[in-house]
Amino acid sequence: MEKLAGKGSPLLSAAAVVVIVYGMQAAKVLLVPFLLALFLALISVRPLLWLQQRRVPSVLAALLIVTAIMLVIGVAGTIVGTSIAEFTAALPTYQTRLATIVAETGAWFYDFIGKGRENLPNLADLVDPGFAMRFAATILNAVRDVLTNAFLILFTMVFILLEASSIATKARAAFGQGAGAFRQARQFLDNLGRYLGIKTVVSLATGFLAWLVTWLVGLDFPLLWGMLAFLFNYVPTIGSIIAAVPPVLLGLIQLGPAESMTTAIGFLVINVVFGNLLEPRLMGHGVGISPLIVFTGLVFWGWVFGPVGMLLSVPLTMTLKMALESRDDTRWMGILIGSERDAQYELAQDAERND
């Protein structure tokens, strides 16, 4: 027993991980606003430094950035919050109409195949047509609930930004001018801030175009579908599918098959252009995650932090990946959870060094 629980024991490490995970789950009411504040602060560090280089005092620069974010959140929260309430109220009607469409499609299919149809299960019993729309409503309502803590998030963000301006001086005083650990941490935070900044800009463009497509098609609540596309653009591959399904179904319910197909094509073009062409060029190597890890992280962080955890899953996983890659002794783990493209880059780099 002593050997099992000894220092460095895998069993002891696993028990510690379980305790930490359940602790995070129990404290999610506090942790989720703090994580959002931290990510917003990382995105805002570069604008903060830009203002400081132009001799704007740190306190004033932080307040200017937070005020701008507060105005954006306030306006977006007011407009989108009303749309979320209206969509939630209309959801039962949409679900009933969608169930009718599925039943009619199933009846047509069974009539088409003719003989032997009595041995086949009812299509309506196999498919839950309203799940995607209920899921979208759950995510949007969770985001609205988080925005009710906007004051706490932004207040925390102010103190993080103010601390960011002095952390370099404190680190040099504590660890010395040439501390390698500090340089690694600085590089890690710079890379993470760059990743979150580019991802946010691309997500904003994706959300805007999704709003434009759904508005041009004539769908109800186009702002909601733009918001959903913006949020799930943080989740590569899977996120674009999740964000596209509810508006495509709404197009089928509200307008018909042609408009539904147009919406699907619009979302496909947006995600091919941004997800497969533009974003990889802006990001460069080292910022991909294995699709299996994306899906696993989506489930895990969703279980720990709820619906908002699903939206934070990839930034959290990317943070872990970058932290692992910043140290030589854990770099192999960062490569394993990365994408195949990143692994090929590492192999090419090793080949060049060996030559």
Order of alpha helices (4+ residues) and beta strands (2+ residues): alpha-alpha-alpha-alpha-alpha-alpha-alpha-alpha-alpha-alpha-alpha-alpha-alpha-alpha-alpha
